[in-house]
Amino acid sequence: MKLTGEVIFNAPRERAWAVLNDPAVLQKHMPGCESLHAIGPDRYEALLKIGVAAIKGSYKATLTVADQREPESYRLRVEGSGKPGFVKGEGTVHLHEQGDRTRVTYDGDLQVGGLIARVGLRLLGGLTEKMTREFFEGLAREVTPS
């Protein structure tokens, strides 16, 4: 499953970078995230409760941030599993300076297996795209002056 998109952050690139790398802010906006804590340099463990249609469950996931080029880009790897199945993916996040704003683009691939994948890739794909877009839009609101 392919995930791509972009969101405008009404803040300079350095501020957008800080928000995109703040575990407390990430946890606040990550759908279904109950906890997110560091387990090593640039590695995090997350506990998520997510449901698709009638299939709901908890997932334990490991997130790894790699290839950081502050404040331009980084690569994110995720591996998670739970009773409803597993998820494994990798993607890149790029921050493009546009005056006093930042255009954040993301591009990645996600593999899903187990019971949750049997719900149907069309339903799962739409839900995953929606959750990803809402996640980045929530982060963008964090940097918007009130």
MDTraj code that builds the backbone (N, CA, C; nanometers):
import mdtraj as md
import numpy as np

residues = "MET LYS LEU THR GLY GLU VAL ILE PHE ASN ALA PRO ARG GLU ARG ALA TRP ALA VAL LEU ASN ASP PRO ALA VAL LEU GLN LYS HIS MET PRO GLY CYS GLU SER LEU HIS ALA ILE GLY PRO ASP ARG TYR GLU ALA LEU LEU LYS ILE GLY VAL ALA ALA ILE LYS GLY SER TYR LYS ALA THR LEU THR VAL ALA ASP GLN ARG GLU PRO GLU SER TYR ARG LEU ARG VAL GLU GLY SER GLY LYS PRO GLY PHE VAL LYS GLY GLU GLY THR VAL HIS LEU HIS GLU GLN GLY ASP ARG THR ARG VAL THR TYR ASP GLY ASP LEU GLN VAL GLY GLY LEU ILE ALA ARG VAL GLY LEU ARG LEU LEU GLY GLY LEU THR GLU LYS MET THR ARG GLU PHE PHE GLU GLY LEU ALA ARG GLU VAL THR PRO SER".split()
xyz = np.array([
    [0.0845, -0.1159, 0.0000],
    [0.0000, 0.0000, 0.0000],
    [0.0899, 0.1233, 0.0000],
    [0.0629, 0.2156, -0.0882],
    [0.1417, 0.3370, -0.1037],
    [0.0750, 0.4507, -0.0268],
    [0.1554, 0.5293, 0.0457],
    [0.1068, 0.6472, 0.1169],
    [0.1878, 0.7675, 0.0715],
    [0.1211, 0.8656, 0.0124],
    [0.1878, 0.9886, -0.0278],
    [0.0967, 1.1061, 0.0027],
    [0.1595, 1.2200, 0.0271],
    [0.0808, 1.3397, 0.0511],
    [0.1691, 1.4559, 0.0894],
    [0.1030, 1.5681, 0.1129],
    [0.1742, 1.6867, 0.1573],
    [0.0831, 1.7718, 0.2440],
    [0.1458, 1.8469, 0.3339],
    [0.0754, 1.9354, 0.4253],
    [0.1606, 2.0612, 0.4399],
    [0.0938, 2.1761, 0.4464],
    [0.1645, 2.3021, 0.4679],
    [0.1668, 2.3336, 0.6175],
    [0.2865, 2.3583, 0.6693],
    [0.3042, 2.4023, 0.8074],
    [0.3250, 2.5535, 0.8032],
    [0.2457, 2.6294, 0.8759],
    [0.2602, 2.7745, 0.8802],
    [0.3690, 2.8124, 0.9795],
    [0.4889, 2.7671, 0.9493],
    [0.6041, 2.7917, 1.0356],
    [0.7308, 2.7688, 0.9543],
    [0.8401, 2.8287, 0.9990],
    [0.9686, 2.8031, 0.9321],
    [1.0073, 2.6553, 0.9430],
    [1.0946, 2.6127, 0.8547],
    [1.1338, 2.4720, 0.8470],
    [1.1917, 2.4205, 0.9788],
    [1.2707, 2.4997, 1.0489],
    [1.3311, 2.4544, 1.1749],
    [1.2241, 2.4236, 1.2793],
    [1.1182, 2.5055, 1.2832],
    [1.0082, 2.4820, 1.3787],
    [0.9304, 2.3560, 1.3388],
    [0.9051, 2.3397, 1.2086],
    [0.8353, 2.2196, 1.1611],
    [0.9168, 2.0951, 1.1944],
    [1.0488, 2.1014, 1.1754],
    [1.1372, 1.9890, 1.2072],
    [1.1258, 1.9528, 1.3555],
    [1.1266, 2.0545, 1.4413],
    [1.1180, 2.0293, 1.5855],
    [0.9889, 1.9571, 1.6211],
    [0.8777, 1.9992, 1.5628],
    [0.7486, 1.9353, 1.5908],
    [0.7481, 1.7917, 1.5392],
    [0.8021, 1.7694, 1.4204],
    [0.8049, 1.6354, 1.3619],
    [0.8967, 1.5396, 1.4371],
    [0.9768, 1.5920, 1.5286],
    [1.0703, 1.5084, 1.6034],
    [1.0475, 1.5146, 1.7540],
    [0.9316, 1.5612, 1.7955],
    [0.8975, 1.5707, 1.9375],
    [0.8045, 1.4538, 1.9740],
    [0.8555, 1.3546, 2.0487],
    [0.7731, 1.2370, 2.0807],
    [0.6389, 1.2702, 2.1470],
    [0.6349, 1.3713, 2.2335],
    [0.5091, 1.4058, 2.3009],
    [0.4057, 1.4572, 2.2006],
    [0.4489, 1.5378, 2.1064],
    [0.3580, 1.5899, 2.0039],
    [0.3159, 1.4781, 1.9100],
    [0.4098, 1.3918, 1.8729],
    [0.3764, 1.2798, 1.7853],
    [0.2714, 1.1897, 1.8495],
    [0.2892, 1.1585, 1.9773],
    [0.1931, 1.0729, 2.0471],
    [0.0553, 1.1375, 2.0505],
    [0.0522, 1.2663, 2.0732],
    [-0.0744, 1.3395, 2.0815],
    [-0.1549, 1.3286, 1.9520],
    [-0.0877, 1.3249, 1.8383],
    [-0.1576, 1.3272, 1.7098],
    [-0.1605, 1.1929, 1.6363],
    [-0.0882, 1.0940, 1.6849],
    [-0.0871, 0.9633, 1.6205],
    [-0.2177, 0.8908, 1.6561],
    [-0.3000, 0.8589, 1.5567],
    [-0.4288, 0.7945, 1.5845],
    [-0.4128, 0.6657, 1.6654],
    [-0.4890, 0.6564, 1.7736],
    [-0.4897, 0.5360, 1.8557],
    [-0.3675, 0.5156, 1.9425],
    [-0.2762, 0.6129, 1.9468],
    [-0.1523, 0.5952, 2.0221],
    [-0.1761, 0.6143, 2.1714],
    [-0.1514, 0.5097, 2.2485],
    [-0.1664, 0.5156, 2.3934],
    [-0.0350, 0.5483, 2.4632],
    [0.0770, 0.5103, 2.4016],
    [0.2068, 0.5444, 2.4587],
    [0.3121, 0.5449, 2.3486],
    [0.4140, 0.6266, 2.3700],
    [0.5266, 0.6358, 2.2779],
    [0.6472, 0.6744, 2.3620],
    [0.7474, 0.5869, 2.3648],
    [0.8653, 0.6189, 2.4443],
    [0.9923, 0.5693, 2.3757],
    [1.1012, 0.6386, 2.4046],
    [1.2300, 0.6055, 2.3441],
    [1.2823, 0.4741, 2.4006],
    [1.3393, 0.3915, 2.3107],
    [1.4029, 0.2659, 2.3542],
    [1.5483, 0.2635, 2.3092],
    [1.5932, 0.3737, 2.2537],
    [1.7305, 0.3863, 2.2071],
    [1.7419, 0.5111, 2.1232],
    [1.8613, 0.5410, 2.0764],
    [1.8775, 0.6579, 1.9899],
    [1.7941, 0.6427, 1.8620],
    [1.7044, 0.7365, 1.8405],
    [1.6199, 0.7396, 1.7210],
    [1.5325, 0.6156, 1.7053],
    [1.5018, 0.5485, 1.8167],
    [1.4120, 0.4314, 1.8159],
    [1.3069, 0.4507, 1.9241],
    [1.1831, 0.4182, 1.8877],
    [1.0711, 0.4373, 1.9785],
    [0.9824, 0.3139, 1.9770],
    [0.9160, 0.2927, 2.0884],
    [0.8172, 0.1862, 2.0966],
    [0.6820, 0.2525, 2.1208],
    [0.5819, 0.2072, 2.0486],
    [0.4479, 0.2637, 2.0599],
    [0.3471, 0.1535, 2.0879],
    [0.2469, 0.1868, 2.1647],
    [0.1316, 0.0999, 2.1857],
    [0.0128, 0.1715, 2.1242],
    [-0.0509, 0.1048, 2.0269],
    [-0.1622, 0.1653, 1.9539],
    [-0.2852, 0.0777, 1.9635],
    [-0.4010, 0.1403, 1.9730],
    [-0.5287, 0.0694, 1.9656],
    [-0.6003, 0.1224, 1.8426],
    [-0.6152, 0.0333, 1.7442],
    [-0.6728, 0.0727, 1.6161],
    [-0.7742, -0.0315, 1.5734],
    [-0.8798, 0.0143, 1.5077],
    [-0.9802, -0.0770, 1.4570],
    [-1.0178, -0.0452, 1.3146],
    [-1.0426, -0.1485, 1.2370],
    [-1.0919, -0.1351, 1.1006],
    [-1.2181, -0.2188, 1.0921],
    [-1.3282, -0.1542, 1.0600],
    [-1.4584, -0.2210, 1.0566],
    [-1.4811, -0.2898, 1.1918],
    [-1.5111, -0.4186, 1.1927],
    [-1.5380, -0.4893, 1.3179],
    [-1.4114, -0.5451, 1.3818],
    [-1.2978, -0.5245, 1.3182],
    [-1.1721, -0.5794, 1.3701],
    [-1.0969, -0.4711, 1.4455],
    [-1.0864, -0.4894, 1.5744],
    [-1.0172, -0.3921, 1.6585],
    [-0.9108, -0.4649, 1.7385],
    [-0.8053, -0.3928, 1.7707],
    [-0.7019, -0.4565, 1.8497],
    [-0.5898, -0.3628, 1.8862],
    [-0.4997, -0.4154, 1.9672],
    [-0.3826, -0.3409, 2.0113],
    [-0.2619, -0.3864, 1.9313],
    [-0.1757, -0.2920, 1.9047],
    [-0.0526, -0.3183, 1.8325],
    [0.0640, -0.2627, 1.9119],
    [0.1713, -0.3378, 1.9136],
    [0.2970, -0.2901, 1.9686],
    [0.3872, -0.2662, 1.8491],
    [0.4386, -0.1448, 1.8361],
    [0.5164, -0.1091, 1.7179],
    [0.6505, -0.0493, 1.7569],
    [0.7481, -0.0693, 1.6698],
    [0.8785, -0.0069, 1.6839],
    [0.8965, 0.0891, 1.5673],
    [0.9320, 0.2135, 1.5995],
    [0.9557, 0.3159, 1.4990],
    [1.1031, 0.3515, 1.5026],
    [1.1659, 0.3557, 1.3868],
    [1.3071, 0.3908, 1.3767],
    [1.3225, 0.5078, 1.2806],
    [1.3899, 0.6117, 1.3275],
    [1.4185, 0.7283, 1.2450],
    [1.5622, 0.7133, 1.1950],
    [1.5813, 0.7257, 1.0637],
    [1.7142, 0.7052, 1.0041],
    [1.7408, 0.8105, 0.8972],
    [1.8652, 0.8162, 0.8559],
    [1.9068, 0.9043, 0.7466],
    [1.8609, 1.0488, 0.7671],
    [1.8756, 1.0980, 0.8893],
    [1.8329, 1.2351, 0.9188],
    [1.9256, 1.3378, 0.8557],
    [1.8644, 1.4329, 0.7868],
    [1.9362, 1.5477, 0.7312],
    [1.8623, 1.6718, 0.7801],
    [1.8905, 1.7095, 0.9037],
    [1.8206, 1.8219, 0.9671],
    [1.8502, 1.9506, 0.8922],
    [1.7514, 2.0333, 0.8659],
    [1.6068, 2.0177, 0.8831],
    [1.5355, 1.9781, 0.7537],
    [1.6010, 1.8973, 0.6701],
    [1.5484, 1.8682, 0.5368],
    [1.4661, 1.7404, 0.5238],
    [1.5141, 1.6296, 0.5824],
    [1.4444, 1.5034, 0.5578],
    [1.4884, 1.3958, 0.6559],
    [1.4111, 1.2904, 0.6611],
    [1.4471, 1.1694, 0.7340],
    [1.3668, 1.0528, 0.6804],
    [1.4123, 0.9341, 0.7131],
    [1.3449, 0.8103, 0.6753],
    [1.2843, 0.7513, 0.8029],
    [1.1650, 0.6977, 0.7913],
    [1.0965, 0.6370, 0.9052],
    [1.0631, 0.4929, 0.8712],
    [1.1008, 0.4026, 0.9611],
    [1.0656, 0.2609, 0.9467],
    [0.9732, 0.2237, 1.0623],
    [0.8729, 0.1427, 1.0331],
    [0.7797, 0.0982, 1.1363],
    [0.7556, -0.0517, 1.1201],
    [0.7551, -0.1199, 1.2325],
    [0.7191, -0.2616, 1.2368],
    [0.6307, -0.2804, 1.3582],
    [0.5167, -0.3425, 1.3377],
    [0.4265, -0.3641, 1.4486],
    [0.3453, -0.4899, 1.4308],
    [0.2983, -0.5406, 1.5427],
    [0.2143, -0.6595, 1.5366],
    [0.1181, -0.6595, 1.6539],
    [0.0116, -0.7326, 1.6338],
    [-0.0907, -0.7491, 1.7357],
    [-0.1795, -0.8642, 1.6947],
    [-0.2775, -0.8932, 1.7756],
    [-0.3666, -1.0050, 1.7470],
    [-0.4329, -0.9949, 1.6092],
    [-0.4743, -0.8731, 1.5655],
    [-0.5388, -0.8644, 1.4344],
    [-0.4445, -0.8753, 1.3147],
    [-0.3128, -0.8744, 1.3378],
    [-0.2220, -0.8855, 1.2239],
    [-0.0928, -0.8085, 1.2459],
    [-0.0294, -0.7740, 1.1337],
    [0.0977, -0.7033, 1.1425],
    [0.1020, -0.5885, 1.0426],
    [0.1943, -0.4981, 1.0664],
    [0.2189, -0.3868, 0.9757],
    [0.3698, -0.3662, 0.9675],
    [0.4176, -0.3376, 0.8486],
    [0.5595, -0.3116, 0.8272],
    [0.5681, -0.2085, 0.7164],
    [0.6477, -0.1049, 0.7389],
    [0.6570, -0.0025, 0.6361],
    [0.7797, 0.0839, 0.6490],
    [0.8006, 0.1602, 0.5438],
    [0.9126, 0.2529, 0.5399],
    [0.8742, 0.3695, 0.4503],
    [0.9185, 0.4882, 0.4900],
    [0.8885, 0.6047, 0.4089],
    [0.9833, 0.7184, 0.4395],
    [0.9715, 0.8232, 0.3612],
    [1.0530, 0.9418, 0.3808],
    [0.9635, 1.0630, 0.4044],
    [1.0174, 1.1551, 0.4826],
    [0.9510, 1.2824, 0.5096],
    [1.0487, 1.3908, 0.4661],
    [0.9999, 1.4830, 0.3830],
    [1.0830, 1.5935, 0.3343],
    [1.0195, 1.7251, 0.3759],
    [1.1025, 1.8196, 0.4172],
    [1.0574, 1.9523, 0.4561],
    [1.1128, 2.0518, 0.3539],
    [1.0216, 2.1210, 0.2849],
    [1.0583, 2.2145, 0.1794],
    [1.0298, 2.3565, 0.2276],
    [1.1330, 2.4370, 0.2360],
    [1.1195, 2.5752, 0.2816],
    [1.0452, 2.6571, 0.1763],
    [0.9438, 2.7306, 0.2221],
    [0.8683, 2.8188, 0.1335],
    [0.8448, 2.9506, 0.2062],
    [0.9502, 3.0326, 0.2120],
    [0.9413, 3.1581, 0.2859],
    [0.9283, 3.1295, 0.4339],
    [0.8213, 3.1798, 0.4959],
    [0.8000, 3.1550, 0.6391],
    [0.7105, 3.0343, 0.6635],
    [0.6861, 2.9566, 0.5585],
    [0.6067, 2.8336, 0.5702],
    [0.6917, 2.7146, 0.5268],
    [0.6412, 2.5947, 0.5577],
    [0.7122, 2.4721, 0.5205],
    [0.6137, 2.3750, 0.4573],
    [0.6506, 2.3241, 0.3404],
    [0.5699, 2.2197, 0.2772],
    [0.6324, 2.0866, 0.3161],
    [0.5542, 2.0053, 0.3866],
    [0.6005, 1.8740, 0.4311],
    [0.5396, 1.7701, 0.3385],
    [0.6274, 1.6897, 0.2758],
    [0.5792, 1.5822, 0.1894],
    [0.6199, 1.4488, 0.2499],
    [0.5354, 1.3493, 0.2296],
    [0.5661, 1.2146, 0.2772],
    [0.5363, 1.1153, 0.1666],
    [0.6176, 1.0109, 0.1651],
    [0.6059, 0.9084, 0.0617],
    [0.6538, 0.7767, 0.1215],
    [0.5690, 0.6768, 0.1209],
    [0.6099, 0.5502, 0.1799],
    [0.5273, 0.4327, 0.1325],
    [0.5720, 0.3165, 0.1729],
    [0.5028, 0.1915, 0.1436],
    [0.4730, 0.1199, 0.2738],
    [0.3558, 0.0602, 0.2809],
    [0.3115, -0.0088, 0.4006],
    [0.2598, -0.1464, 0.3618],
    [0.3027, -0.2474, 0.4357],
    [0.2530, -0.3831, 0.4159],
    [0.1713, -0.4209, 0.5388],
    [0.0566, -0.4813, 0.5147],
    [-0.0319, -0.5216, 0.6223],
    [-0.0694, -0.6672, 0.5992],
    [-0.0714, -0.7451, 0.7068],
    [-0.1066, -0.8856, 0.6930],
    [-0.1893, -0.9335, 0.8097],
    [-0.2392, -1.0529, 0.7971],
    [-0.3205, -1.1116, 0.9026],
    [-0.4678, -1.0795, 0.8841],
    [-0.5434, -1.0967, 0.9901],
    [-0.6881, -1.0777, 0.9876],
    [-0.7262, -0.9383, 0.9399],
    [-0.6534, -0.8372, 0.9851],
    [-0.6889, -0.6997, 0.9484],
    [-0.6768, -0.6772, 0.7978],
    [-0.5846, -0.7448, 0.7316],
    [-0.5688, -0.7299, 0.5868],
    [-0.6854, -0.7930, 0.5111],
    [-0.7500, -0.8903, 0.5703],
    [-0.8622, -0.9574, 0.5048],
    [-0.9868, -0.8708, 0.4981],
    [-0.9877, -0.7606, 0.5737],
    [-1.1013, -0.6689, 0.5688],
    [-1.1172, -0.6137, 0.4284],
    [-1.0068, -0.6062, 0.3590],
    [-1.0100, -0.5540, 0.2224],
    [-0.9148, -0.4373, 0.2101],
    [-0.8260, -0.4464, 0.1129],
    [-0.7254, -0.3422, 0.0957],
    [-0.7869, -0.2079, 0.0587],
    [-0.8994, -0.2087, -0.0116],
    [-0.9619, -0.0811, -0.0486],
    [-1.0064, -0.0062, 0.0775],
    [-1.0758, -0.0733, 0.1668],
    [-1.1196, -0.0107, 0.2916],
    [-0.9996, 0.0276, 0.3767],
    [-0.9066, -0.0631, 0.3901],
    [-0.7878, -0.0395, 0.4718],
    [-0.7038, 0.0735, 0.4133],
    [-0.6877, 0.0752, 0.2812],
    [-0.6097, 0.1808, 0.2167],
    [-0.6688, 0.3180, 0.2399],
    [-0.7996, 0.3304, 0.2242],
    [-0.8667, 0.4591, 0.2471],
    [-0.8541, 0.5052, 0.3903],
    [-0.8694, 0.4126, 0.4842],
    [-0.8584, 0.4466, 0.6254],
    [-0.7153, 0.4870, 0.6606],
    [-0.6185, 0.4150, 0.6093],
    [-0.4777, 0.4462, 0.6370],
    [-0.4412, 0.5828, 0.5814],
    [-0.4849, 0.6129, 0.4598],
    [-0.4590, 0.7447, 0.4010],
    [-0.5213, 0.8548, 0.4859],
    [-0.6447, 0.8333, 0.5310],
    [-0.7151, 0.9324, 0.6134],
    [-0.6414, 0.9546, 0.7456],
    [-0.6008, 0.8461, 0.8110],
    [-0.5308, 0.8577, 0.9394],
    [-0.3962, 0.9284, 0.9225],
    [-0.3256, 0.8988, 0.8145],
    [-0.1958, 0.9625, 0.7893],
    [-0.2142, 1.1108, 0.7642],
    [-0.3113, 1.1461, 0.6819],
    [-0.3381, 1.2878, 0.6530],
    [-0.3769, 1.3623, 0.7810],
    [-0.4645, 1.3034, 0.8632],
    [-0.5062, 1.3673, 0.9881],
    [-0.3884, 1.3835, 1.0843],
    [-0.2981, 1.2866, 1.0855],
    [-0.1786, 1.2934, 1.1696],
    [-0.0947, 1.4153, 1.1312],
    [-0.0621, 1.4287, 1.0024],
    [0.0208, 1.5411, 0.9583],
    [-0.0516, 1.6744, 0.9723],
    [-0.1817, 1.6779, 0.9485],
    [-0.2575, 1.8017, 0.9665],
    [-0.2602, 1.8432, 1.1133],
    [-0.2696, 1.7452, 1.2038],
    [-0.2625, 1.7753, 1.3475],
    [-0.1292, 1.8346, 1.3858],
    [-0.0210, 1.7790, 1.3298],
    [0.1134, 1.8329, 1.3562],
    [0.1237, 1.9749, 1.3019],
    [0.0656, 1.9996, 1.1842],
    [0.0694, 2.1346, 1.1253],
    [-0.0019, 2.2343, 1.2155],
    [-0.1120, 2.1933, 1.2785],
    [-0.1836, 2.2839, 1.3707],
    [-0.1001, 2.3178, 1.4934],
    [-0.0093, 2.2289, 1.5317],
    [0.0770, 2.2534, 1.6475],
    [0.1656, 2.3774, 1.6282],
    [0.2026, 2.4057, 1.5056],
    [0.2955, 2.5163, 1.4801],
    [0.2255, 2.6446, 1.4364],
    [0.0932, 2.6385, 1.4160],
    [0.0199, 2.7561, 1.3718],
    [-0.0017, 2.8500, 1.4881],
    [0.0436, 2.9742, 1.4752],
    [0.0236, 3.0711, 1.5843],
    [-0.1254, 3.0929, 1.6104],
    [-0.1614, 3.1027, 1.7372],
    [-0.3026, 3.1242, 1.7741],
    [-0.3430, 3.2694, 1.7630],
])
top = md.Topology()
chain = top.add_chain()
for i, resn in enumerate(residues, 1):
    res = top.add_residue(resn, chain, resSeq=i)
    for name in ("N", "CA", "C"):
        top.add_atom(name, md.element.get_by_symbol(name[0]), res)
traj = md.Trajectory(xyz[None], top)
